[in-house]
Each structure stands twice: as C-alpha cells, then as structure tokens.
Amino acid sequence: MDTVDLIIKSATAFFDELRADANGRYRSWEHCYKCFHDARNNPSPDYDYLSLQLAFYLASWGMYRGSSFLLQKDYKVHIPVVVELLKSSYNCLFGLACTDLRKKDVQEKLSELDVFMSEYYDKVRKSVKECEVKNKLSTTLITKVLMGTLGCVPAYDRYFIDGIKDQNVSTGNYNLKSLLKLVDFYEKNSVRLEETRQGLKVYDLPYPQMKLLDMGFWQIGFEKDNKTEFLTP
C-alpha cells in the first residue's frame, strides 16, 4: 500500500472512530476548532470560555500529564495566547490550504505566532519550575495549540512524528522545511486527498487539509507503536 493510500485509510479510520462515539475524547479538537472559528467573527469574544475550551482540548490530547507545567495552572493561563490568536492579522492561518504555506506573508505570521507562544509558555514553565530550565520548550505544545485553534499545522507529537518518519515524507522536527515537505506531499496527491477530505466535517466546517494529514500520520504512528498493521485488500 503506497503512502497516500495509507493516509486515506488511516485518516478515514480515525474519523470513523470519532463518529462512533458522540462523547469521545478526541472530539475535543472539533469543539475547540469550531469555537475559535466562530470567535473570529465575534466582535466581543469570550476569552475565558475559549481558554477553557483550549485547556480541555490540550488535556484530551495529552498535554496535562503529570510532568506538564500546565498541570500546575488553571485554564485561565491560556487567556493571553487566546487574545493573540484571535487578532485579525492571523486570519490567513485559519484552516489554510497547504499551498498557502508557500506564501512569505503567511510564513511570517506563523513564525510570529510561534515566537509569541514559545516565549509566553516558556515564561510560565520557568515560573512553575522555580529554577533555570535548560531544555527548550517542546514544540508539541505549540503545534497542538495551532492545530486546535487554527488547524494550520499538524500537531508534532510522538505518533505523528513516527508516522511521517515511517513513510519518509518529512522530518520529525517542527520547522518550515518540514512543513513544506508536507505541502509537497499534499499537492502531489491533492486530487485523492481532497476527495477524502470532502467527507470530513466538523459541525458545518470542512476539516482543514493539515488536519487530514495530522490524523493520517498520527494513526500510522499509533498503529506502528502498537505493532498492528492495516490489512491490505
């Protein structure tokens, strides 16, 4: 089975599993993404409510484990990030098409947001640790926030990274080079991937292209880690 077939099969399997459980844990992405979509058109967004949605989504996706600095804070710690995310200058990132990541202005806005969130969350992390922290802030947190609120990049967590490495599609490091390799893959297989994506909806919104890749490669990494394989027809 080639990579695009595997991505389609994996993403579809992940989506079907979501549909089978109306209150499934991973549906928190859908709720968060929809809320941030609606908030972008609201002149008076509820930052407190949005921060709660973001926190619960992050918890559902493993970012509030025992070793996480976020576990020592309440959901309101995300409010400054939510305020930043909702600035109209970042509208170009919401649900973007993969090919838009080739645009310099889009790359600049993504980089700007990366820097803001990295500096903010790193400051929070250091205040929790109460000592000098030598290792860099994990990009897993940054990319999960971006996926949950804007759907503009995949969440570079363990399973997604294992998936893209297993298929030799991109590198496991979150950076522009890695993202552009994913763009190359999507553009090369856009007809088939778009056909699949049309059947993936969150409320009344289509799943963003990066979410399709996120689900597909995550599922591949998950299956690989659990030593199971898809059965070929």
C-alpha positions in Angstrom: 0.0 0.0 0.0 1.5 3.3 -1.0 1.7 6.3 1.3 -1.3 8.2 0.0 -3.5 5.1 0.2 -2.3 4.6 3.8 -3.0 8.2 4.7 -6.6 8.0 3.3 -7.2 4.7 5.0 -5.7 5.9 8.3 -7.5 9.2 8.4 -10.8 7.6 7.5 -10.4 5.0 10.2 -9.6 7.8 12.7 -12.6 9.8 11.6 -15.0 6.8 11.7 -13.9 6.0 15.2 -14.8 9.6 16.2 -18.2 9.3 14.7 -18.9 6.1 16.6 -18.7 7.9 20.0 -20.6 11.1 20.4 -18.6 12.0 23.5 -15.3 10.6 22.5 -12.1 12.1 24.0 -10.7 13.2 20.7 -13.8 15.1 19.7 -12.4 17.9 21.9 -10.5 19.0 18.8 -13.7 19.5 16.9 -15.3 21.6 19.7 -12.2 23.7 20.1 -11.7 24.4 16.4 -15.4 25.3 15.9 -15.3 27.7 18.9 -12.3 29.5 17.6 -13.8 29.7 14.1 -16.9 31.4 15.5 -14.9 33.7 17.7 -13.0 35.1 14.8 -16.3 36.6 13.6 -17.4 37.8 17.0 -16.6 41.4 17.9 -16.7 40.5 21.6 -15.3 37.1 22.0 -15.4 35.3 25.4 -11.8 34.8 26.1 -12.5 33.0 29.3 -14.7 30.4 27.6 -12.2 30.0 24.8 -9.4 29.4 27.2 -11.4 26.7 28.9 -12.0 25.1 25.5 -8.3 25.2 24.6 -7.3 23.8 28.0 -9.7 20.9 27.8 -8.6 20.1 24.2 -5.0 20.1 25.3 -5.8 17.9 28.2 -7.7 15.4 26.0 -4.6 15.3 23.7 -2.1 14.5 26.4 -0.7 17.9 27.3 -1.8 17.8 31.0 0.2 14.7 32.1 1.8 14.6 35.5 5.1 16.1 34.3 3.5 19.0 32.4 3.9 22.5 33.8 0.4 23.3 32.6 -1.0 20.9 35.2 0.0 23.4 37.9 -2.0 26.2 36.3 -5.8 26.7 35.8 -7.3 27.2 32.4 -7.0 31.0 32.6 -3.3 30.7 31.9 -4.2 30.4 28.2 -6.0 33.8 28.0 -3.0 35.8 26.7 -2.5 33.2 24.0 -6.2 33.2 23.1 -6.2 37.0 22.8 -3.1 36.9 20.5 -4.6 34.0 18.4 -7.8 36.0 17.7 -6.0 39.0 16.2 -7.2 39.6 12.7 -3.7 39.6 11.4 -3.7 35.8 11.8 -6.9 35.2 9.8 -4.7 34.0 7.0 -3.7 31.0 9.1 -7.2 29.7 9.9 -7.9 26.4 8.1 -5.4 27.4 5.4 -4.8 25.3 2.3 -1.4 23.6 2.4 -0.2 25.6 -0.7 -0.7 28.9 1.2 2.3 28.0 3.4 4.5 28.8 0.4 3.5 32.5 0.7 6.0 34.6 2.5 3.4 36.7 4.4 1.8 33.5 5.7 5.1 32.1 6.8 5.9 35.3 8.6 2.6 35.3 10.5 3.1 31.7 11.5 6.6 32.5 12.7 5.4 35.5 14.6 2.8 33.4 16.4 5.3 30.6 17.1 7.6 33.1 18.8 4.8 34.7 20.8 3.6 31.4 22.2 7.0 30.0 22.8 8.1 33.0 24.8 4.9 33.1 26.8 4.6 29.4 27.6 8.3 29.3 28.4 7.9 32.1 30.9 5.0 30.2 32.5 7.1 27.0 32.6 10.0 28.6 34.3 7.7 30.2 36.9 6.4 26.7 37.7 9.8 25.1 37.9 11.2 27.9 40.0 14.7 27.2 38.7 16.7 27.5 35.5 15.3 25.3 32.8 18.0 24.2 30.2 15.9 22.2 27.7 13.8 24.1 25.2 10.0 24.3 25.3 8.5 21.4 23.5 7.1 22.3 20.1 4.5 19.6 20.7 2.6 22.1 22.8 2.9 24.9 20.3 1.8 22.8 17.4 -1.1 21.3 19.3 -2.4 24.8 20.2 -2.1 25.8 16.5 -3.9 22.6 15.4 -6.7 23.1 17.9 -7.3 26.8 17.3 -6.3 27.4 13.6 -5.9 24.0 12.0 -2.9 25.3 10.2 -0.1 22.8 11.1 -0.2 19.2 12.3 0.5 18.5 16.0 4.1 17.3 16.1 3.6 14.7 18.8 5.1 11.3 19.2 2.7 9.4 16.9 2.6 12.0 14.2 6.4 12.2 14.0 6.7 8.4 14.0 4.2 8.3 11.1 5.9 10.8 8.9 9.3 9.2 9.5 7.9 5.8 8.8 6.7 6.9 5.4 9.7 9.1 4.7 7.5 12.1 3.9 9.1 14.7 6.1 11.4 15.3 9.1 10.4 14.9 12.7 11.3 18.5 13.6 8.7 21.2 13.5 10.1 23.9 11.2 9.3 25.4 7.8 11.3 22.8 5.9 9.3 20.0 7.5 6.0 21.8 6.8 6.9 22.4 3.1 7.7 18.7 2.6 4.1 18.0 3.9 2.9 20.7 1.4 4.7 18.9 -1.4 3.1 15.6 -0.4 -0.4 17.2 -0.3 0.0 19.0 -3.6 1.3 15.8 -5.3 -1.7 13.9 -4.1 -4.3 16.7 -3.9 -7.0 15.1 -6.1 -7.3 12.0 -4.0 -6.8 13.7 -0.6 -9.3 16.4 -1.4 -11.9 13.7 -2.4 -11.4 12.2 1.0 -11.5 15.5 2.9 -14.9 16.4 1.4 -16.4 13.7 3.6 -14.8 15.0 6.8 -16.8 17.7 8.6 -16.6 19.4 12.0 -20.1 20.8 12.6 -20.7 22.8 9.4 -17.0 23.2 8.6 -14.7 21.0 6.4 -11.7 19.5 8.2 -8.6 21.6 7.2 -6.1 20.0 5.0 -3.5 19.9 7.7 -5.9 18.0 10.0 -6.3 15.3 7.4 -2.5 14.8 7.3 -2.4 15.1 11.1 -5.0 12.3 11.5 -3.5 10.1 8.8 0.1 10.2 10.0 -0.9 10.0 13.7 -2.8 6.9 13.1 0.1 5.3 11.2 2.4 6.1 14.1 -0.1 4.8 16.6 -0.6 1.5 14.7 3.2 1.1 14.4 3.7 1.7 18.1 1.0 -0.9 18.9 2.6 -3.3 16.5 -0.6 -3.7 14.4 -0.9 -3.4 10.6 -3.6 -2.4 8.2 -4.8 -5.4 6.2 -4.4 -4.8 2.5 -7.4 -5.7 0.4 
